[in-house]
């Protein structure tokens, strides 16, 4: 990752930046280097230590076994990183700066289906 700067664990910092390529690199590393955690990303619901509950993963890639990370900031828009495997082929899609949750899900599904 050569074009990324994260200063803290939150995304609300003004000096945070990255590229789609760097996010794809990070996604591939998570899937490759931490397979023991892979099942966590397929959970339909999860409540963390902050009592914030995440429900239902994006429908964009339901037919894939996947890893994903989604988020939103005013600067970056709606973003979604998905690593999916179907028929023995793993693909990674990175969608940044979408205007809505639906737009990012549709774009991710289109990229995965194209691949």
N, C-alpha and C positions, 0 to 999 in steps of 0.2 A: 504494500500500500504506500504509494509515493505521493499522493495528492490529497491526503487526509490529515486533519488536525482535530483531535478531541481533547479538550482540556479537563472535562469532568465527565461523570457518568450520565448527566442529563443532556438533553438536546437543546436546552434553552440558552446556551452560551453564544455570545456574538462572534467568537473566534472559532466556531466549529464549522468545518467544511469538509466535503468529500466529493468523490466522483462515482458514477455508476460502476465503473471498472473496479474501483477499490472496494465497493460494497459487494460486488460479485466475488472478488478475491476473499473477502472476509467470510461470505456465505460458504464458499467451497471449503475454507479452512475449518469452519465449525462442523460441517458435515463429515469431513475427512478425519479431523483430529479429536473429535468428541462424540464418537458414535454412541457412547453410553447414555447420552442425553437426548439422542435423536427422537425417542418416543415422546418426550415432553412436548415437542412442537406439534404433535398430532392431537393433543388433548382438546376436547371441545370446551372445557371450562377449567379455569385455574384461579385460585385466590392466593396471592403472595403475602408477604409479611406486612404490606401496607394496607391489607384488606381490600385492595382494588381487584375486582374480579374481571377477568377477560372471558368472554363467551364467544362461541362459534367462530372458528377460523374463517377467513374469507372464502366465499363460495367459488372464487375464480379457478381454483385448482383442486376441487374436491375429488376428481377422478385420479389424482396423482398422490403418491406418497411424498410428503413434502416437509420442508423446513421453511419457515417464513418469519419475517420480522416486519411489522408495520408501524407507522407513526405519522405524526403531523406536527408541523410548526408553521407559523405564519410565513417564514422565509422559504421553507422547503416545500410547502404544500403537503399534499397527501402522498406518502411514499410506501412502497411495498417491495420487499425482496423475497423472492420465492425460489427455492431449490426443489425441483420435483423430479421424480423418477417414474418412468412408465416403460414397460417392455425392455428393461435392462439399460435404458438410456437416461442419464441424469442431465437436466438442463437447469440453468439459473437465469431468472429474469429479474431485472432491476427497473422499477418504475419510480421516477422522481417527479416532484412538482405537478402532481395531478390536481385538478380543481375540486375533486370530490372522492369519497370512498368508492363509489360505484365506478367512477372513471379509472381509478387505479386498479380495481379488481378486473375490469374489462380489459384493460391494457395488458395486465399480467397474463390473463387467460389467453389473449390473442398471441402474445409472444411465445408462451409455452406450447400452444397448439400449432403455431407456425413451425417451431423447432421440431 
